[in-house]
Amino acid sequence: MRLVLALLVLLLSVTGPVLADPLDRDGLAALILPPYALGEPLGEDGVHALLNSGGAEAGYVFQTEPLAPLPGFSGAPINLLVLLDLDGRFIDVRLIEHNEPIFVSGLGQAPFHKFVEQYQGLSINQPMVVGTPYGHGATGSGVTYLDGVTKATASVRIAHESIMGAALAVAREKMQGIAKGPTGFPDPDHSEPLTWADLVAQGLATHKVVTNARIDAEFAGTIWAEDDPEAQADPDAPYLDLWVVDLGPASIARAALSDAGYDELRGFLSIFPDEEPILVIETARHGLVSPDFVRNTAPDWLQAEQDGLPVALRDSDLLVELASGVPEGVAMILRTDRRLGFDPSRDWVLKVAAVREHGMFQPQIGTVTLDVPHRTAARFFTHPKAPAAPAPPWLTALRDRATDLIALSLMLTGLCAILLLRMNRLAGLRAFPAIRLTVLAAVLGFVGWWGQGQLSIVTVLGVLRTVTEGGSLAFLLYDPFSLIVWAFAILGFVLWGRGLFCGWLCPFGAMQEFAFALGRRMRLPTVEPTALWDERMKLGKYVLLAGLVATVFVAPDEIDTVAEVEPFKTAITTVFLRDWPFVAYAVAILATSLLLFKGYCRYVCPLGAVMALGGLLRGRDWIARRRDCGSPCQLCRVKCAYGAIRPTGGIDYSECFQCLDCVTIHDDPNRCVPLILSAKRAARAPRKDAAE
């Protein structure tokens, strides 16, 4: 065993990590479906432009692995393709590559694909969690709940964190400012009497005047310098005399519009409640829009910007009737959607294009942009209460399975307390065999089939790969139920060696023990290798473990394939609902267990090899022995079904499964040979004294 351990350490020290490469440009391009196409790379992080059918930039294309390489349960990241539009909404999310064991050879790929389809149309601005609403009043909280996959919740949570982590990284890098908190909206409860004069005096109506001389100065030195005779004829006259008013707040709208205009606006907002209406009035010669402008479309000479990002403006196609005293001119009510990130309670800029033409035939167009900053007082707006940030995945997992986790913790704590403090009394009970089978039934039913707490070599290999690659072990927190079982198994290393998990907490081990008991009921013969072959065959699990560890470094993509040496996924995780070769393999092991006591655990199980190596941490010899054990008494060794007692009477704790049969014999005055002989000697002593 020490030789095997040394070989494992040597293998770890000389072998480097192997990572699957993300898709190259050609591979990515093949996954982009019309009407979209792959554009040019936008940096060194694997992000590409997404082009629409006209060749214009429509968003971003990226893989999650380079941006958020969160390791899955195999130790390898889940790589997904994400198409994000310019407003931060998911156009498409698709799986590229993963090694999640439950999907690779368990549930199949379809549930995983169905899970990622839920992202289409969702925005990175809205909080999302995997699961169902928790507690009362959770609906309407602003949190979007994604349906998980039964028996694979931990894997899909890792996928979700990979998607969101990569998407937000792109938002921060490419879409600065888009992932902000909730925007302000007009406070429906705020009301104050205002007139147009009040709007002007309080700065609620922004006024911008640009003279002809200013425009001439902007075009000076260009080919368009002499193309506006009207400006040169009257340089002091206004070229632009613009008013900007946000009509979202009802009090401001009443002051700027006639009663009929106000009613028409309210009707419009009742249909489009997320639109913010902006009134623009131009009393000079600019005119706001070109002669080619079409109503209900984006104005060609007007744009808006906030936080350095464009704000989409569109004509509301409303007939504008102004209130008395409002300047008369060309008036329009523009609209912009607050859901796209526009916050009317903060500063924003209206950008007005001043356009000149040079030449008669196919004239050259020259443009100067005039900035008109605007802000409406904050008292007219309210901000929705920001939904609480989604709990971290580990906390969500804890909360979702709180009842199961409490029950599991109490069950395992009670079992450990009894084994630690009352082990001999427990083993001495007449009903101990029935008690043990009852505990194993609870382990199989509750820990295994219900809680999905069957530990696996896949987790060990995933941890090994993550550590050697310098990754995070946070993926372990996604399955707190199994993590608790791991914690007690590791505690068992110190107190008892491998015996606690292999003898009491392994669901498949319990299944084998029940199979052997069934074989005895059926009066089937018992098969047991000779002592020599037993020792040889026990080395098999260490050889398999060494092979699996080597696979992590030599062929990491094959980890899930070679890990099928474990029948746990078939018998426990999927309850035999798999392809027939896997079912046949698991059934064959259980059929063998009818004749050979827990042969898989003793000779094959690589997880058992890990547990045996972990058992080297054991700090005490917890099974009591006598001088007569092994010489001359061999009863415990003969009765030990695991072959864990040496001819000398000593315990081989690396093979002990803590069944307590030897403890029962050791404390039974009617079965323990040294106790029987001692009692006989004690009985003969008085008779001898009397005779003398």
SULVEN-V916479 format. One record per residue. SS is DSSP state (h for helix, s for strand, l for the rest). D_LAST is the distance of its C-alpha to the last C-alpha in Angstrom with 2 decimals. Layout:
[[SS;D_LAST] [SS;D_LAST]]
This chain:
[[l;57.53] [h;58.55] [h;61.20] [h;62.61] [h;62.71] [h;64.53] [h;67.02] [h;67.74] [h;68.40] [h;70.66] [h;72.56] [h;73.18] [h;74.46] [h;77.03] [l;78.39] [l;80.95] [l;81.70] [l;83.97] [l;86.17] [l;88.27] [l;91.92] [l;93.94] [l;96.90] [l;100.00] [h;103.47] [h;104.19] [h;100.91] [h;101.66] [h;105.24] [h;104.10] [h;102.07] [l;104.94] [l;106.65] [l;110.35] [l;112.18] [l;110.23] [s;110.06] [s;108.20] [s;110.10] [s;109.74] [s;106.59] [l;106.73] [l;104.54] [l;101.55] [l;98.99] [l;99.89] [l;102.01] [s;105.16] [s;108.17] [s;108.45] [s;112.00] [l;113.66] [l;116.08] [l;118.92] [l;117.13] [l;116.57] [s;113.28] [s;111.30] [s;107.88] [s;105.04] [s;102.81] [s;99.44] [s;95.96] [h;92.96] [h;90.81] [h;92.92] [h;93.38] [l;90.02] [l;87.40] [l;84.54] [s;81.71] [l;80.54] [l;77.07] [l;77.63] [l;78.50] [l;82.16] [s;84.89] [l;86.62] [s;90.25] [s;92.88] [s;96.66] [s;98.35] [s;102.03] [s;103.02] [s;106.52] [l;108.43] [l;107.40] [l;103.68] [s;103.19] [s;101.15] [s;103.43] [s;100.64] [s;97.02] [s;95.55] [s;92.44] [s;92.96] [s;89.48] [l;85.89] [l;82.40] [l;80.72] [h;77.98] [h;78.28] [h;81.95] [h;81.97] [l;79.70] [l;78.66] [l;81.26] [l;84.17] [l;87.12] [h;89.13] [h;87.27] [h;87.62] [h;91.34] [h;91.80] [h;90.13] [h;92.48] [h;95.51] [h;95.05] [h;96.45] [l;99.99] [l;102.33] [l;99.83] [s;100.65] [l;98.58] [l;99.65] [l;97.68] [l;93.95] [s;91.92] [s;88.25] [s;86.26] [l;84.81] [l;85.91] [l;87.19] [l;84.36] [l;84.43] [l;87.40] [l;90.91] [l;90.18] [l;93.11] [l;96.33] [l;94.55] [l;96.43] [l;93.38] [s;93.68] [s;90.58] [s;90.11] [l;88.20] [l;85.06] [l;83.38] [l;80.26] [l;77.24] [l;79.35] [h;80.15] [h;78.83] [h;81.04] [h;84.19] [h;83.59] [h;83.53] [h;86.74] [h;88.33] [h;87.52] [h;88.94] [h;92.16] [h;92.69] [h;91.73] [h;94.22] [h;96.94] [h;96.75] [h;96.81] [h;100.05] [h;101.39] [h;100.84] [h;102.33] [h;105.17] [l;105.78] [l;105.55] [l;105.46] [l;104.91] [l;101.36] [l;102.16] [l;101.03] [l;102.80] [l;106.55] [s;108.51] [s;110.57] [s;113.22] [l;111.80] [l;112.98] [l;112.55] [l;114.75] [l;118.34] [l;121.14] [l;124.93] [l;126.50] [l;129.93] [h;131.06] [h;132.13] [h;128.60] [h;127.14] [h;129.50] [h;128.94] [l;125.15] [l;125.00] [l;123.72] [s;126.70] [s;126.81] [s;130.33] [s;131.14] [s;134.72] [s;135.62] [s;139.26] [h;141.29] [h;141.47] [h;137.67] [h;137.52] [h;140.29] [h;138.33] [h;135.23] [h;137.26] [l;139.29] [l;139.37] [l;138.40] [l;140.58] [l;140.41] [l;141.95] [l;145.39] [l;144.28] [l;144.45] [h;148.08] [h;147.34] [h;144.87] [h;147.37] [h;150.15] [l;148.22] [l;145.41] [l;144.63] [l;144.19] [s;140.66] [s;139.26] [s;136.08] [s;135.84] [s;132.41] [s;130.38] [s;126.66] [s;124.87] [s;121.42] [l;121.97] [l;118.29] [l;118.15] [h;120.07] [h;121.83] [h;123.25] [h;124.29] [h;126.21] [h;128.09] [h;129.07] [s;129.84] [l;132.11] [h;130.61] [h;131.16] [h;129.73] [h;126.68] [h;126.08] [h;126.41] [h;123.91] [h;121.41] [h;121.74] [h;121.11] [h;117.97] [h;116.63] [h;116.55] [l;115.40] [l;113.23] [l;111.85] [s;115.31] [s;116.75] [s;120.58] [s;122.65] [s;126.34] [s;128.66] [s;132.35] [s;134.85] [l;138.28] [l;139.72] [l;140.67] [l;137.25] [l;136.65] [l;132.79] [l;132.78] [l;134.81] [l;137.37] [l;134.95] [l;132.22] [l;130.86] [l;129.55] [l;125.85] [l;125.00] [l;124.01] [l;126.98] [l;128.10] [l;129.23] [s;126.38] [s;122.77] [s;119.95] [s;117.10] [s;114.07] [l;111.52] [l;113.27] [s;112.65] [s;115.39] [s;115.64] [l;117.00] [l;120.20] [s;122.06] [s;125.06] [l;124.15] [l;127.42] [l;128.18] [l;131.69] [l;131.71] [l;133.54] [s;133.48] [l;133.67] [l;136.74] [l;137.18] [l;135.11] [l;137.03] [l;138.60] [l;138.22] [s;136.15] [s;132.93] [s;129.75] [s;126.33] [s;123.75] [s;120.18] [s;116.88] [s;113.39] [h;110.90] [h;108.03] [h;109.13] [l;108.29] [l;111.52] [l;110.89] [l;114.10] [l;112.69] [l;112.75] [l;115.50] [s;117.03] [s;120.21] [s;122.99] [s;124.57] [s;128.24] [s;129.92] [s;133.52] [s;135.07] [s;138.21] [s;139.79] [s;141.78] [l;144.17] [l;145.85] [l;144.38] [l;140.58] [l;140.39] [s;137.67] [s;135.48] [s;134.55] [s;132.03] [s;131.13] [s;128.20] [s;128.65] [s;125.51] [s;125.46] [s;122.25] [s;121.26] [l;118.67] [l;118.41] [l;116.95] [h;113.24] [h;113.71] [h;114.98] [s;111.77] [s;108.18] [s;105.25] [l;102.68] [l;99.24] [l;97.67] [l;94.84] [l;91.53] [l;90.67] [l;88.33] [l;84.73] [l;83.24] [h;81.82] [h;78.22] [h;78.79] [h;80.57] [h;77.69] [h;75.21] [h;77.39] [h;77.97] [l;74.27] [h;72.96] [h;71.11] [h;69.45] [h;68.50] [h;66.93] [h;64.96] [h;63.82] [h;62.82] [h;60.78] [h;59.11] [h;58.16] [h;57.18] [h;54.85] [h;53.31] [h;52.78] [h;51.29] [h;48.74] [h;47.84] [h;47.58] [h;45.76] [l;43.98] [h;43.62] [h;39.88] [h;40.26] [h;43.30] [h;41.59] [h;38.69] [l;41.06] [l;41.18] [l;44.95] [h;45.03] [h;46.77] [h;49.45] [h;49.85] [h;50.35] [h;52.94] [h;54.71] [h;55.01] [h;56.32] [h;58.81] [h;60.08] [h;60.40] [h;62.37] [h;64.58] [h;65.14] [h;64.66] [h;66.08] [h;68.72] [h;69.77] [l;69.40] [l;70.18] [l;67.42] [l;66.38] [l;66.15] [l;67.94] [h;68.38] [h;72.08] [h;71.37] [h;69.51] [h;72.40] [h;74.91] [h;73.24] [h;73.14] [h;76.82] [h;77.86] [h;76.06] [h;77.50] [l;80.97] [l;80.73] [l;81.04] [l;79.61] [l;76.33] [h;77.82] [h;77.81] [h;74.09] [h;75.03] [h;77.00] [l;73.83] [h;71.63] [h;69.34] [h;68.26] [h;68.23] [h;65.55] [h;63.43] [h;64.01] [h;62.98] [h;59.62] [h;59.11] [h;59.75] [h;57.42] [h;54.81] [h;55.33] [h;53.92] [h;51.05] [l;49.91] [l;52.27] [l;54.31] [h;51.87] [h;53.48] [h;56.86] [h;55.98] [h;53.12] [h;54.49] [h;58.17] [l;59.98] [h;61.90] [h;62.34] [h;58.68] [h;57.92] [h;60.43] [h;58.65] [h;55.28] [h;56.88] [h;58.40] [h;55.03] [h;53.58] [h;56.63] [h;55.98] [h;52.51] [h;54.09] [l;56.61] [l;53.83] [l;55.46] [l;53.60] [l;52.13] [l;53.56] [l;51.64] [l;52.81] [l;50.59] [h;48.89] [h;51.64] [h;54.49] [h;52.88] [h;52.99] [h;56.54] [h;57.84] [h;56.48] [l;58.99] [h;61.81] [h;61.94] [h;62.41] [h;65.20] [h;66.90] [h;66.60] [h;68.21] [h;71.00] [h;71.65] [h;71.80] [h;74.24] [h;76.37] [h;76.80] [h;78.73] [h;80.22] [l;81.34] [h;80.76] [h;82.89] [h;80.39] [h;77.39] [h;77.57] [h;77.86] [h;74.83] [h;72.80] [h;73.05] [h;69.93] [l;68.37] [l;68.65] [h;68.18] [h;71.88] [h;72.20] [h;69.10] [h;68.88] [h;72.21] [l;74.60] [l;72.21] [l;73.36] [l;77.07] [l;78.15] [l;79.82] [h;78.06] [h;76.79] [h;74.75] [h;73.45] [h;72.61] [h;70.64] [h;68.56] [h;67.99] [h;66.91] [h;64.23] [h;62.95] [h;63.10] [h;60.99] [h;58.50] [l;57.91] [l;56.15] [l;55.24] [l;53.38] [l;55.82] [h;57.27] [h;60.28] [h;58.19] [h;55.99] [h;58.67] [l;62.17] [l;62.44] [h;64.25] [h;63.49] [h;59.79] [h;60.39] [h;61.93] [h;58.96] [h;56.59] [h;58.68] [h;58.71] [h;54.94] [h;54.90] [h;55.43] [l;51.91] [l;50.32] [l;46.62] [l;43.99] [l;43.42] [l;40.95] [l;37.35] [l;35.39] [l;31.81] [l;30.75] [l;29.67] [s;33.16] [l;35.01] [l;32.21] [l;30.69] [s;31.81] [l;35.48] [h;35.61] [h;37.87] [h;40.17] [h;40.58] [h;41.27] [l;43.74] [l;47.15] [l;48.94] [l;47.14] [l;46.53] [s;42.98] [l;42.73] [l;40.26] [l;38.61] [l;37.86] [l;40.58] [s;43.27] [l;46.89] [l;48.47] [l;51.95] [l;51.10] [l;48.82] [l;50.52] [l;48.07] [l;47.24] [l;43.73] [h;42.05] [h;39.61] [h;38.98] [h;38.21] [h;35.67] [h;34.16] [h;33.44] [l;32.45] [l;28.68] [l;29.54] [l;31.66] [l;30.61] [h;28.34] [h;26.66] [h;25.92] [h;24.61] [h;22.27] [h;21.14] [h;20.54] [h;18.51] [h;16.30] [h;16.02] [h;15.19] [h;12.38] [h;10.66] [h;9.82] [h;8.58] [h;6.18] [h;5.14] [h;5.39] [h;3.76] [l;0.00]]
